[in-house]
């Protein structure tokens, strides 16, 4: 239990900016095209 909590926190802090970066790249590609 003590070990799973930090792992989930790390995944959350990596996935959230990843989604934002992906949406930014998609909007950039759409703007160029």
PDBQT receptor file of N, H, CA, C and O in Angstrom, charges set to zero:
ATOM      1  N   UNK A   1       0.828  -1.202   0.000  1.00  0.00    +0.000 N 
ATOM      2  CA  UNK A   1       0.000   0.000   0.000  1.00  0.00    +0.000 C 
ATOM      3  C   UNK A   1       0.869   1.261   0.000  1.00  0.00    +0.000 C 
ATOM      4  O   UNK A   1       0.634   2.194  -0.768  1.00  0.00    +0.000 OA
ATOM      5  N   UNK A   2       1.879   1.267   0.879  1.00  0.00    +0.000 N 
ATOM      6  H   UNK A   2       2.069   0.509   1.502  1.00  0.00    +0.000 HD
ATOM      7  CA  UNK A   2       2.750   2.440   0.962  1.00  0.00    +0.000 C 
ATOM      8  C   UNK A   2       3.535   2.613  -0.340  1.00  0.00    +0.000 C 
ATOM      9  O   UNK A   2       3.899   3.730  -0.708  1.00  0.00    +0.000 OA
ATOM     10  N   UNK A   3       3.789   1.519  -1.022  1.00  0.00    +0.000 N 
ATOM     11  H   UNK A   3       3.494   0.611  -0.723  1.00  0.00    +0.000 HD
ATOM     12  CA  UNK A   3       4.609   1.591  -2.246  1.00  0.00    +0.000 C 
ATOM     13  C   UNK A   3       3.758   1.956  -3.464  1.00  0.00    +0.000 C 
ATOM     14  O   UNK A   3       4.232   2.611  -4.392  1.00  0.00    +0.000 OA
ATOM     15  N   UNK A   4       2.477   1.515  -3.445  1.00  0.00    +0.000 N 
ATOM     16  H   UNK A   4       2.091   0.983  -2.691  1.00  0.00    +0.000 HD
ATOM     17  CA  UNK A   4       1.634   1.773  -4.611  1.00  0.00    +0.000 C 
ATOM     18  C   UNK A   4       1.234   3.244  -4.726  1.00  0.00    +0.000 C 
ATOM     19  O   UNK A   4       1.049   3.755  -5.831  1.00  0.00    +0.000 OA
ATOM     20  N   UNK A   5       1.103   3.912  -3.605  1.00  0.00    +0.000 N 
ATOM     21  H   UNK A   5       1.253   3.497  -2.708  1.00  0.00    +0.000 HD
ATOM     22  CA  UNK A   5       0.647   5.307  -3.635  1.00  0.00    +0.000 C 
ATOM     23  C   UNK A   5       1.610   6.221  -4.392  1.00  0.00    +0.000 C 
ATOM     24  O   UNK A   5       1.164   6.946  -5.282  1.00  0.00    +0.000 OA
ATOM     25  N   UNK A   6       2.925   6.220  -4.077  1.00  0.00    +0.000 N 
ATOM     26  H   UNK A   6       3.287   5.631  -3.354  1.00  0.00    +0.000 HD
ATOM     27  CA  UNK A   6       3.837   7.091  -4.815  1.00  0.00    +0.000 C 
ATOM     28  C   UNK A   6       3.893   6.724  -6.293  1.00  0.00    +0.000 C 
ATOM     29  O   UNK A   6       4.024   7.605  -7.142  1.00  0.00    +0.000 OA
ATOM     30  N   UNK A   7       3.797   5.443  -6.608  1.00  0.00    +0.000 N 
ATOM     31  H   UNK A   7       3.690   4.727  -5.917  1.00  0.00    +0.000 HD
ATOM     32  CA  UNK A   7       3.838   5.024  -8.011  1.00  0.00    +0.000 C 
ATOM     33  C   UNK A   7       2.663   5.635  -8.779  1.00  0.00    +0.000 C 
ATOM     34  O   UNK A   7       2.822   6.091  -9.911  1.00  0.00    +0.000 OA
ATOM     35  N   UNK A   8       1.484   5.638  -8.151  1.00  0.00    +0.000 N 
ATOM     36  H   UNK A   8       1.355   5.267  -7.231  1.00  0.00    +0.000 HD
ATOM     37  CA  UNK A   8       0.308   6.220  -8.787  1.00  0.00    +0.000 C 
ATOM     38  C   UNK A   8       0.490   7.725  -8.954  1.00  0.00    +0.000 C 
ATOM     39  O   UNK A   8       0.097   8.301  -9.968  1.00  0.00    +0.000 OA
ATOM     40  N   UNK A   9       1.094   8.354  -7.942  1.00  0.00    +0.000 N 
ATOM     41  H   UNK A   9       1.413   7.886  -7.118  1.00  0.00    +0.000 HD
ATOM     42  CA  UNK A   9       1.325   9.796  -8.018  1.00  0.00    +0.000 C 
ATOM     43  C   UNK A   9       2.267  10.123  -9.168  1.00  0.00    +0.000 C 
ATOM     44  O   UNK A   9       2.054  11.088  -9.901  1.00  0.00    +0.000 OA
ATOM     45  N   UNK A  10       3.312   9.310  -9.321  1.00  0.00    +0.000 N 
ATOM     46  H   UNK A  10       3.484   8.526  -8.725  1.00  0.00    +0.000 HD
ATOM     47  CA  UNK A  10       4.269   9.563 -10.405  1.00  0.00    +0.000 C 
ATOM     48  C   UNK A  10       3.584   9.380 -11.759  1.00  0.00    +0.000 C 
ATOM     49  O   UNK A  10       3.778  10.191 -12.665  1.00  0.00    +0.000 OA
ATOM     50  N   UNK A  11       2.792   8.330 -11.901  1.00  0.00    +0.000 N 
ATOM     51  H   UNK A  11       2.635   7.671 -11.165  1.00  0.00    +0.000 HD
ATOM     52  CA  UNK A  11       2.096   8.111 -13.168  1.00  0.00    +0.000 C 
ATOM     53  C   UNK A  11       1.164   9.271 -13.479  1.00  0.00    +0.000 C 
ATOM     54  O   UNK A  11       1.077   9.711 -14.625  1.00  0.00    +0.000 OA
ATOM     55  N   UNK A  12       0.469   9.765 -12.465  1.00  0.00    +0.000 N 
ATOM     56  H   UNK A  12       0.540   9.408 -11.534  1.00  0.00    +0.000 HD
ATOM     57  CA  UNK A  12      -0.474  10.863 -12.665  1.00  0.00    +0.000 C 
ATOM     58  C   UNK A  12       0.268  12.129 -13.107  1.00  0.00    +0.000 C 
ATOM     59  O   UNK A  12      -0.205  12.852 -13.984  1.00  0.00    +0.000 OA
ATOM     60  N   UNK A  13       1.426  12.394 -12.501  1.00  0.00    +0.000 N 
ATOM     61  H   UNK A  13       1.810  11.807 -11.789  1.00  0.00    +0.000 HD
ATOM     62  CA  UNK A  13       2.164  13.613 -12.826  1.00  0.00    +0.000 C 
ATOM     63  C   UNK A  13       2.805  13.504 -14.203  1.00  0.00    +0.000 C 
ATOM     64  O   UNK A  13       3.192  14.518 -14.783  1.00  0.00    +0.000 OA
ATOM     65  N   UNK A  14       2.922  12.290 -14.734  1.00  0.00    +0.000 N 
ATOM     66  H   UNK A  14       2.607  11.466 -14.262  1.00  0.00    +0.000 HD
ATOM     67  CA  UNK A  14       3.500  12.121 -16.072  1.00  0.00    +0.000 C 
ATOM     68  C   UNK A  14       2.416  12.120 -17.142  1.00  0.00    +0.000 C 
ATOM     69  O   UNK A  14       2.612  12.659 -18.231  1.00  0.00    +0.000 OA
ATOM     70  N   UNK A  15       1.271  11.514 -16.830  1.00  0.00    +0.000 N 
ATOM     71  H   UNK A  15       1.112  11.076 -15.945  1.00  0.00    +0.000 HD
ATOM     72  CA  UNK A  15       0.203  11.381 -17.828  1.00  0.00    +0.000 C 
ATOM     73  C   UNK A  15      -0.465  12.735 -18.090  1.00  0.00    +0.000 C 
ATOM     74  O   UNK A  15      -0.749  13.072 -19.240  1.00  0.00    +0.000 OA
ATOM     75  N   UNK A  16      -0.714  13.503 -17.045  1.00  0.00    +0.000 N 
ATOM     76  H   UNK A  16      -0.484  13.229 -16.111  1.00  0.00    +0.000 HD
ATOM     77  CA  UNK A  16      -1.441  14.766 -17.210  1.00  0.00    +0.000 C 
ATOM     78  C   UNK A  16      -0.706  15.728 -18.161  1.00  0.00    +0.000 C 
ATOM     79  O   UNK A  16      -1.323  16.217 -19.108  1.00  0.00    +0.000 OA
ATOM     80  N   UNK A  17       0.595  16.019 -17.943  1.00  0.00    +0.000 N 
ATOM     81  H   UNK A  17       1.096  15.623 -17.174  1.00  0.00    +0.000 HD
ATOM     82  CA  UNK A  17       1.304  16.888 -18.891  1.00  0.00    +0.000 C 
ATOM     83  C   UNK A  17       1.427  16.240 -20.269  1.00  0.00    +0.000 C 
ATOM     84  O   UNK A  17       1.475  16.945 -21.277  1.00  0.00    +0.000 OA
ATOM     85  N   UNK A  18       1.478  14.928 -20.326  1.00  0.00    +0.000 N 
ATOM     86  H   UNK A  18       1.438  14.355 -19.508  1.00  0.00    +0.000 HD
ATOM     87  CA  UNK A  18       1.563  14.239 -21.618  1.00  0.00    +0.000 C 
ATOM     88  C   UNK A  18       0.324  14.496 -22.458  1.00  0.00    +0.000 C 
ATOM     89  O   UNK A  18       0.426  14.715 -23.665  1.00  0.00    +0.000 OA
ATOM     90  N   UNK A  19      -0.851  14.470 -21.828  1.00  0.00    +0.000 N 
ATOM     91  H   UNK A  19      -0.933  14.293 -20.847  1.00  0.00    +0.000 HD
ATOM     92  CA  UNK A  19      -2.095  14.744 -22.552  1.00  0.00    +0.000 C 
ATOM     93  C   UNK A  19      -2.108  16.193 -23.039  1.00  0.00    +0.000 C 
ATOM     94  O   UNK A  19      -2.515  16.468 -24.167  1.00  0.00    +0.000 OA
ATOM     95  N   UNK A  20      -1.666  17.106 -22.196  1.00  0.00    +0.000 N 
ATOM     96  H   UNK A  20      -1.335  16.883 -21.280  1.00  0.00    +0.000 HD
ATOM     97  CA  UNK A  20      -1.636  18.515 -22.584  1.00  0.00    +0.000 C 
ATOM     98  C   UNK A  20      -0.672  18.728 -23.747  1.00  0.00    +0.000 C 
ATOM     99  O   UNK A  20      -0.973  19.472 -24.681  1.00  0.00    +0.000 OA
ATOM    100  N   UNK A  21       0.491  18.073 -23.688  1.00  0.00    +0.000 N 
ATOM    101  H   UNK A  21       0.736  17.469 -22.930  1.00  0.00    +0.000 HD
ATOM    102  CA  UNK A  21       1.483  18.212 -24.761  1.00  0.00    +0.000 C 
ATOM    103  C   UNK A  21       0.963  17.603 -26.053  1.00  0.00    +0.000 C 
ATOM    104  O   UNK A  21       1.185  18.148 -27.134  1.00  0.00    +0.000 OA
ATOM    105  N   UNK A  22       0.261  16.455 -25.941  1.00  0.00    +0.000 N 
ATOM    106  H   UNK A  22       0.081  16.013 -25.062  1.00  0.00    +0.000 HD
ATOM    107  CA  UNK A  22      -0.286  15.807 -27.131  1.00  0.00    +0.000 C 
ATOM    108  C   UNK A  22      -1.348  16.689 -27.785  1.00  0.00    +0.000 C 
ATOM    109  O   UNK A  22      -1.365  16.828 -29.008  1.00  0.00    +0.000 OA
ATOM    110  N   UNK A  23      -2.221  17.275 -26.997  1.00  0.00    +0.000 N 
ATOM    111  H   UNK A  23      -2.207  17.162 -26.003  1.00  0.00    +0.000 HD
ATOM    112  CA  UNK A  23      -3.266  18.137 -27.548  1.00  0.00    +0.000 C 
ATOM    113  C   UNK A  23      -2.643  19.384 -28.179  1.00  0.00    +0.000 C 
ATOM    114  O   UNK A  23      -3.153  19.900 -29.174  1.00  0.00    +0.000 OA
ATOM    115  N   UNK A  24      -1.536  19.869 -27.597  1.00  0.00    +0.000 N 
ATOM    116  H   UNK A  24      -1.121  19.450 -26.790  1.00  0.00    +0.000 HD
ATOM    117  CA  UNK A  24      -0.843  21.020 -28.166  1.00  0.00    +0.000 C 
ATOM    118  C   UNK A  24      -0.239  20.663 -29.517  1.00  0.00    +0.000 C 
ATOM    119  O   UNK A  24      -0.316  21.451 -30.460  1.00  0.00    +0.000 OA
ATOM    120  N   UNK A  25       0.360  19.481 -29.616  1.00  0.00    +0.000 N 
ATOM    121  H   UNK A  25       0.422  18.841 -28.850  1.00  0.00    +0.000 HD
ATOM    122  CA  UNK A  25       0.951  19.048 -30.887  1.00  0.00    +0.000 C 
ATOM    123  C   UNK A  25      -0.136  18.881 -31.944  1.00  0.00    +0.000 C 
ATOM    124  O   UNK A  25       0.056  19.255 -33.101  1.00  0.00    +0.000 OA
ATOM    125  N   UNK A  26      -1.277  18.319 -31.546  1.00  0.00    +0.000 N 
ATOM    126  H   UNK A  26      -1.433  18.016 -30.606  1.00  0.00    +0.000 HD
ATOM    127  CA  UNK A  26      -2.365  18.119 -32.511  1.00  0.00    +0.000 C 
ATOM    128  C   UNK A  26      -2.867  19.460 -33.029  1.00  0.00    +0.000 C 
ATOM    129  O   UNK A  26      -3.075  19.616 -34.233  1.00  0.00    +0.000 OA
ATOM    130  N   UNK A  27      -3.062  20.417 -32.150  1.00  0.00    +0.000 N 
ATOM    131  H   UNK A  27      -2.893  20.290 -31.173  1.00  0.00    +0.000 HD
ATOM    132  CA  UNK A  27      -3.545  21.733 -32.578  1.00  0.00    +0.000 C 
ATOM    133  C   UNK A  27      -2.503  22.422 -33.457  1.00  0.00    +0.000 C 
ATOM    134  O   UNK A  27      -2.858  23.147 -34.386  1.00  0.00    +0.000 OA
ATOM    135  N   UNK A  28      -1.224  22.201 -33.168  1.00  0.00    +0.000 N 
ATOM    136  H   UNK A  28      -0.936  21.611 -32.413  1.00  0.00    +0.000 HD
ATOM    137  CA  UNK A  28      -0.159  22.793 -33.981  1.00  0.00    +0.000 C 
ATOM    138  C   UNK A  28      -0.162  22.189 -35.384  1.00  0.00    +0.000 C 
ATOM    139  O   UNK A  28      -0.018  22.909 -36.372  1.00  0.00    +0.000 OA
ATOM    140  N   UNK A  29      -0.326  20.865 -35.473  1.00  0.00    +0.000 N 
ATOM    141  H   UNK A  29      -0.443  20.280 -34.670  1.00  0.00    +0.000 HD
ATOM    142  CA  UNK A  29      -0.369  20.202 -36.779  1.00  0.00    +0.000 C 
ATOM    143  C   UNK A  29      -1.586  20.685 -37.566  1.00  0.00    +0.000 C 
ATOM    144  O   UNK A  29      -1.490  20.935 -38.768  1.00  0.00    +0.000 OA
ATOM    145  N   UNK A  30      -2.722  20.816 -36.896  1.00  0.00    +0.000 N 
ATOM    146  H   UNK A  30      -2.799  20.613 -35.920  1.00  0.00    +0.000 HD
ATOM    147  CA  UNK A  30      -3.936  21.275 -37.576  1.00  0.00    +0.000 C 
ATOM    148  C   UNK A  30      -3.746  22.713 -38.059  1.00  0.00    +0.000 C 
ATOM    149  O   UNK A  30      -4.219  23.071 -39.138  1.00  0.00    +0.000 OA
ATOM    150  N   UNK A  31      -3.057  23.537 -37.271  1.00  0.00    +0.000 N 
ATOM    151  H   UNK A  31      -2.672  23.246 -36.395  1.00  0.00    +0.000 HD
ATOM    152  CA  UNK A  31      -2.840  24.937 -37.650  1.00  0.00    +0.000 C 
ATOM    153  C   UNK A  31      -1.910  25.023 -38.861  1.00  0.00    +0.000 C 
ATOM    154  O   UNK A  31      -2.110  25.858 -39.744  1.00  0.00    +0.000 OA
ATOM    155  N   UNK A  32      -0.893  24.157 -38.899  1.00  0.00    +0.000 N 
ATOM    156  H   UNK A  32      -0.730  23.479 -38.182  1.00  0.00    +0.000 HD
ATOM    157  CA  UNK A  32       0.032  24.169 -40.041  1.00  0.00    +0.000 C 
ATOM    158  C   UNK A  32      -0.678  23.645 -41.289  1.00  0.00    +0.000 C 
ATOM    159  O   UNK A  32      -0.526  24.212 -42.371  1.00  0.00    +0.000 OA
ATOM    160  N   UNK A  33      -1.449  22.571 -41.145  1.00  0.00    +0.000 N 
ATOM    161  H   UNK A  33      -1.573  22.111 -40.266  1.00  0.00    +0.000 HD
ATOM    162  CA  UNK A  33      -2.124  21.973 -42.292  1.00  0.00    +0.000 C 
ATOM    163  C   UNK A  33      -3.352  22.827 -42.675  1.00  0.00    +0.000 C 
ATOM    164  O   UNK A  33      -4.064  22.494 -43.623  1.00  0.00    +0.000 OA
TER     165      UNK A  33
